Amino acid sequence: MTPPDDAHPDGPEHKPKARCGLGFSCALMMQQPGLLPGDCENYQACGAALDYPMGASFDLQRIGADGHRTPWRIDRTGAAVAMLLQRGAPQTLEDFGLPALLDDLGQAVATLHQALAQVQGYIAPRGAVVVSERRGGRTRLRLVATGRPFLGARGSGRVRVIHLGDEQDERTRVARAGIERRNRLDDAHRLATAAWTALQNAATLMGAPLDRALCDQVGDDVGDGTLIAGGDGRPFRNGYDLARTHPGGGDDASDDDEDEDQVLVLVDPGDGGESVLMTRGGHQRAATARLDRRLDRVQATARDLALALERFAPPGVYVAPPACEAHRYNVKRPGRDGQGNAIVRTFWYNKLTSRQPIFAPAQEPHPVKVIHLSKDDDPRNLEARRGIERRNRLRRLATRLSTARAALLQAQGIVDSLVTS
């Protein structure tokens, strides 16, 4: 494979034909279709770019879309970024759907808060179940809880059992409905926790050092998988039950510990079983408050993530397109050693390649599949590899945001079912 002319080991003066030493498209920079580097007024500076030290600046001219000529002073790193933005098919945050995903998350949290405010009816305490016992030939039902969350019938302190009667008793119906509300709210809380965990992981991804990618071969990214629903309606990703995970604070987090407090509610005695259980049954109004607090955390983390995203990929940095990779390759050329013996020299270079011709050409009349990046320490190579790492992380970020959105939408469906039931 022939190396790029601007990286020829013997220097630019031996190039068979003129090329921009910084890799720009002269036609695009000067707004002159078909302009070749040898005819560009910047060639005297760009063509000798390899003779400049790394810290040197270049005084160039460029013409904007409005036709105005402006001077442009730039160093090699700035020139590398500008070249990739000009020719490398750069991506934006919108190309990954990230702004829309963040908006969807905010809307889902707001909708859940509104729905929670409309949840009514008795909610059984955590751990409470309906059990049956047979006495004197009759089956009686009781509401039994761990600890002593219930009030005694005559103000006799806290108890762990409330007698409900038989299956037709109104108190039994209300108790079973209260347990179902509690279970659904617990499921919604687990889903909100899964969303929060996905956002925390996304924030960690945005904060990791970027240049670690420069040590490895950088290629196209593999996604994190998609969120799917398991047989019980809970979300799974790659076979893992997200609804049951709570690293950093899930069902065992500190904000859940205070939810065992019961709230006494004044009710109309004519409400029958509902009034008994709302008064004595340890009604868990805090169950909705627990989910509210978790949603607040989701919202705060999403806001922090939006700010981190602006710092990670602000305007003016290069983000590589999909299906492109950075490759290192070598070229062998005949030469002689210090004693005059014939040897074969090996020169290593880098290139940005795509499966399709998506890159703007430096001087060819059609899009190309390759942008030459020169040697390992050349800013063009370093910035291209950073652009690939940014792309890979943004793709993973989009997957995590989609996971969080799907979890919140499932939680929204659960809470909506409580409002309409």
C-alpha positions in Angstrom: 0.0 0.0 0.0 1.4 3.4 -0.9 1.8 5.8 2.1 0.3 9.3 2.0 2.5 11.7 0.2 2.5 14.1 3.1 4.1 11.4 5.2 6.9 10.5 2.8 10.1 9.6 4.8 12.2 11.7 2.6 10.2 14.9 3.2 7.7 17.0 1.2 10.2 18.2 -1.3 10.3 14.7 -2.9 6.5 14.4 -3.3 5.4 13.3 -6.8 2.6 15.8 -6.7 1.5 18.6 -4.4 -0.7 17.6 -1.4 -1.8 19.6 1.6 0.5 18.6 4.5 -2.4 19.2 7.0 -4.8 17.1 5.0 -7.3 19.8 4.2 -9.5 20.0 1.1 -8.3 23.2 -0.5 -11.4 23.4 -2.7 -13.6 23.5 0.4 -11.4 25.9 2.4 -11.1 28.4 -0.4 -14.7 27.8 -1.8 -13.2 27.0 -5.3 -14.4 23.6 -6.7 -11.6 21.7 -8.3 -8.8 23.7 -6.6 -5.6 21.6 -6.3 -3.2 22.0 -3.4 -0.4 23.2 -5.7 -2.6 26.0 -6.9 -3.8 27.0 -3.4 -2.3 30.2 -1.9 -1.9 28.3 1.4 0.3 25.7 -0.1 3.5 27.5 0.8 2.6 27.0 4.5 0.6 23.7 4.4 2.9 22.0 1.9 5.9 22.4 4.2 3.9 21.4 7.3 6.2 18.5 8.2 9.1 20.9 8.4 7.4 22.8 11.2 8.0 21.9 14.9 4.9 20.5 16.8 4.3 23.8 18.6 4.4 25.9 15.5 1.4 27.9 14.2 0.3 28.4 10.6 -0.9 31.6 9.1 -3.5 30.6 6.5 -6.3 32.2 4.5 -9.8 30.8 4.2 -13.0 31.9 2.4 -16.4 31.5 4.1 -19.6 30.5 2.6 -20.4 34.2 2.3 -17.4 34.7 0.1 -15.4 36.8 2.7 -11.7 36.1 3.0 -10.4 35.8 6.6 -6.9 35.2 8.1 -6.6 32.0 10.1 -3.8 31.4 12.6 -3.8 27.8 13.8 -1.5 25.2 15.3 -1.1 21.5 14.3 -3.7 20.2 16.8 -6.2 22.8 15.8 -5.6 22.1 12.2 -6.1 18.4 12.8 -9.5 19.0 14.4 -10.5 21.4 11.7 -9.5 18.9 9.0 -11.6 16.1 10.5 -14.6 18.5 10.9 -14.2 19.4 7.3 -13.7 16.0 5.8 -14.4 13.3 8.4 -18.2 13.2 8.3 -18.6 14.5 11.9 -21.6 13.5 14.0 -23.7 15.6 16.3 -25.5 14.7 19.5 -28.8 14.8 17.5 -27.4 12.0 15.3 -27.4 9.7 18.3 -30.9 10.9 19.4 -29.5 12.1 22.8 -31.4 15.4 23.2 -34.7 13.7 22.4 -34.0 10.9 24.9 -33.2 13.3 27.7 -36.4 15.2 26.9 -38.4 11.9 27.0 -36.9 11.1 30.4 -37.9 14.5 31.8 -41.4 14.1 30.5 -41.7 10.6 31.9 -40.7 11.7 35.3 -43.1 14.6 35.3 -46.0 12.3 34.2 -45.2 9.8 36.9 -45.2 12.5 39.6 -48.6 13.7 38.4 -50.0 10.1 38.3 -48.7 9.4 41.8 -50.6 12.4 43.2 -53.8 10.7 42.0 -53.3 7.3 43.6 -56.0 6.7 46.2 -57.1 3.9 48.5 -55.5 1.7 51.2 -51.9 0.6 50.6 -50.8 -2.3 52.8 -47.5 -2.0 54.7 -44.4 -3.8 53.3 -44.4 -7.5 54.2 -48.1 -7.7 55.0 -50.0 -10.7 53.6 -53.5 -12.2 53.9 -53.4 -15.6 55.6 -56.3 -18.0 56.4 -57.0 -20.1 59.4 -59.7 -22.7 60.1 -61.5 -22.5 63.4 -64.7 -24.4 64.3 -65.3 -25.5 60.8 -65.0 -22.0 59.4 -62.2 -20.3 57.5 -61.2 -16.9 58.7 -58.8 -14.5 57.1 -56.3 -12.3 58.8 -53.9 -9.5 57.6 -50.5 -10.4 59.1 -47.4 -8.2 58.9 -43.8 -8.4 60.2 -43.2 -6.3 63.2 -46.2 -4.4 64.7 -47.4 -1.9 62.1 -51.1 -2.1 63.0 -53.1 -0.3 65.6 -55.0 -2.4 68.1 -58.9 -2.4 68.0 -59.3 -0.5 71.2 -56.2 1.6 71.1 -54.3 -1.1 72.9 -51.0 -0.3 71.2 -49.4 -1.8 68.1 -50.3 -5.3 66.9 -49.2 -7.5 64.0 -52.6 -9.0 63.0 -55.9 -7.6 61.9 -58.9 -10.0 61.6 -60.7 -9.5 58.3 -63.5 -12.0 58.3 -64.3 -14.3 55.4 -63.8 -13.8 51.6 -67.0 -11.9 51.2 -66.1 -9.4 53.9 -65.4 -5.8 52.8 -62.3 -5.7 54.9 -60.8 -8.7 53.0 -61.5 -7.1 49.6 -59.8 -3.8 50.8 -56.8 -5.7 52.3 -56.2 -7.6 49.1 -56.5 -4.5 47.0 -54.1 -2.7 49.4 -51.6 -5.5 49.0 -51.9 -5.3 45.2 -51.3 -1.5 45.3 -48.3 -2.0 47.5 -46.9 -4.6 45.1 -47.4 -2.5 42.1 -45.8 0.5 43.7 -42.8 -1.7 44.7 -42.5 -2.8 41.1 -42.7 0.8 39.9 -40.0 1.7 42.5 -37.7 -1.0 41.2 -38.2 0.2 37.7 -37.4 3.8 38.7 -34.3 2.4 40.5 -33.2 0.6 37.3 -33.6 3.9 35.4 -31.6 5.7 38.0 -28.8 3.1 37.9 -28.7 3.3 34.1 -28.3 7.1 34.4 -25.6 6.8 37.0 -23.7 4.4 34.8 -24.1 6.8 31.9 -22.6 9.6 34.0 -19.6 7.4 34.9 -19.1 6.7 31.2 -19.0 10.4 30.4 -16.5 11.1 33.2 -14.0 8.4 32.3 -10.7 9.6 30.8 -10.9 9.9 27.0 -7.3 9.3 26.1 -7.2 5.7 27.4 -8.6 4.8 23.9 -5.4 6.0 22.2 -3.5 3.0 23.6 -5.6 0.4 21.8 -6.9 -0.3 18.3 -10.1 1.6 18.1 -12.9 0.2 16.0 -16.7 0.2 15.7 -18.5 0.0 19.0 -20.8 -2.9 20.0 -24.0 -1.7 21.7 -25.0 -2.7 25.3 -28.1 -4.6 24.2 -31.7 -3.6 24.5 -34.2 -3.6 27.2 -36.9 -6.2 26.9 -39.7 -7.4 29.2 -39.5 -10.6 31.0 -42.3 -13.0 31.6 -43.6 -11.1 34.6 -43.4 -7.7 32.8 -40.2 -6.7 34.5 -37.4 -5.4 32.3 -34.5 -7.6 31.4 -31.4 -6.7 29.5 -29.2 -9.4 28.1 -30.8 -11.9 30.5 -30.3 -9.7 33.6 -33.2 -8.5 35.7 -32.7 -4.8 35.9 -35.8 -4.3 38.1 -34.1 -6.1 40.9 -30.8 -4.3 40.9 -30.0 -1.3 43.1 -26.3 -0.5 43.1 -25.8 2.8 44.8 -29.2 2.8 46.4 -32.2 0.6 45.4 -34.7 -1.2 47.6 -32.1 -1.2 50.3 -31.1 2.5 50.0 -31.4 4.9 52.8 -34.4 6.7 51.4 -36.4 3.5 51.8 -35.7 3.1 55.5 -38.2 5.7 56.7 -41.1 4.3 54.7 -42.2 2.0 57.5 -43.8 5.0 59.3 -47.6 4.7 59.3 -50.0 7.5 58.7 -53.3 7.7 60.6 -56.1 9.0 58.3 -59.4 10.4 59.4 -62.2 8.6 57.4 -66.0 8.4 57.3 -67.2 5.5 59.5 -69.7 4.7 56.7 -66.8 3.5 54.5 -66.8 0.1 56.1 -63.7 -2.0 55.5 -61.8 0.8 53.9 -62.2 3.0 57.0 -61.0 0.2 59.3 -57.8 -0.5 57.3 -57.1 3.1 56.6 -57.3 3.8 60.3 -55.7 0.6 61.8 -54.0 -1.1 58.9 -50.8 0.9 58.7 -51.8 2.7 55.6 -48.6 3.4 53.6 -49.0 6.9 52.2 -45.2 7.0 52.4 -45.1 4.3 49.6 -45.9 6.9 47.0 -43.5 9.4 48.7 -40.8 6.8 48.4 -41.3 6.5 44.6 -41.5 10.3 44.4 -38.1 10.6 46.0 -36.6 8.1 43.7 -38.0 10.0 40.7 -36.5 13.2 42.1 -33.1 11.4 42.0 -33.7 10.2 38.4 -34.5 13.8 37.4 -31.5 15.3 39.2 -29.1 12.7 37.6 -30.6 13.3 34.2 -29.9 17.1 34.6 -26.3 16.4 35.7 -25.9 14.1 32.7 -27.1 16.7 30.3 -24.4 19.1 31.6 -21.8 16.4 31.5 -22.8 15.7 27.9 -22.2 19.3 26.9 -18.7 19.1 28.4 -18.0 15.8 26.7 -19.0 16.7 23.2 -19.2 20.5 22.8 -19.4 22.1 19.4 -16.0 22.1 17.7 -14.9 18.7 18.7 -14.8 15.7 16.3 -17.1 12.8 16.7 -16.5 10.0 14.2 -19.3 8.6 12.1 -20.6 5.0 12.5 -18.9 2.1 10.7 -15.5 3.7 10.5 -12.3 2.5 12.1 -8.7 3.7 12.7 -6.1 1.4 11.3 -2.3 1.2 11.7 -0.4 -0.1 8.7 3.2 -0.3 7.5 5.0 0.4 4.3 8.3 -1.2 3.4 10.9 0.6 1.3 14.4 -0.2 0.2 17.2 1.7 1.8 20.7 1.4 3.1 22.2 1.2 6.6 25.2 3.2 7.9 27.7 0.8 6.2 25.9 1.2 2.9 24.3 -2.3 2.9 20.9 -2.7 1.3 18.1 -3.0 3.8 14.3 -2.8 3.9 12.9 0.0 6.0 9.5 -0.2 7.6 7.4 2.9 8.1 4.2 2.9 10.2 1.2 5.1 9.4 -2.4 5.4 10.4 -5.6 5.9 8.4 -9.3 6.4 9.1 -11.3 4.0 7.0 -15.0 3.6 6.3 -17.0 0.8 4.6 -18.6 3.4 2.3 -17.1 6.5 0.6 -18.4 9.0 3.2 -15.4 11.3 3.6 -14.9 14.5 1.7 -11.9 14.2 -0.6 -8.7 16.2 -0.3 -8.5 16.6 -4.1 -10.3 13.7 -5.7 -13.5 14.6 -7.5 -15.6 12.1 -5.4 -16.1 11.0 -1.8 -13.4 8.6 -0.5 -13.3 5.8 2.0 -9.9 6.7 3.6 -8.4 9.7 5.3 -4.7 9.3 5.9 -3.7 10.2 9.5 0.1 10.0 9.2 2.3 8.8 12.1 1.3 7.6 15.6 2.0 10.9 17.3 0.5 13.1 14.6 -2.4 15.2 15.9 -4.6 14.0 13.0 -4.2 10.4 14.3 -4.8 11.4 17.9 -7.8 13.5 17.2 -9.4 10.9 14.9 -9.0 8.2 17.6 -10.5 10.5 20.2 -13.4 11.1 17.8 -14.0 7.3 17.5 -13.9 6.9 21.3 -16.4 9.8 21.6 -18.7 8.1 19.1 -18.4 4.7 20.9 -19.3 6.3 24.3 -22.2 8.3 22.9 -23.6 5.1 21.4 -23.4 3.4 24.8 -24.9 6.5 26.4 -27.9 6.3 24.0 -28.4 2.7 25.0 -28.4 3.5 28.7 -30.8 6.4 28.2 -33.1 4.1 26.2 -32.9 1.6 29.0 -33.9 4.3 31.6 -36.7 5.6 29.4 -38.1 2.1 28.9 -38.0 1.4 32.6 -39.8 4.7 33.4 -42.5 4.0 30.8 -43.1 0.6 32.4 -43.3 2.3 35.8 -45.7 4.8 34.3 -48.0 2.0 33.1 -48.1 0.5 36.5 -49.0 3.7 38.3 -51.6 4.6 35.7 -53.2 1.2 36.4 -53.5 2.2 40.0 -55.2 5.5 39.1 -57.7 3.9 36.8 -58.5 0.8 38.9 
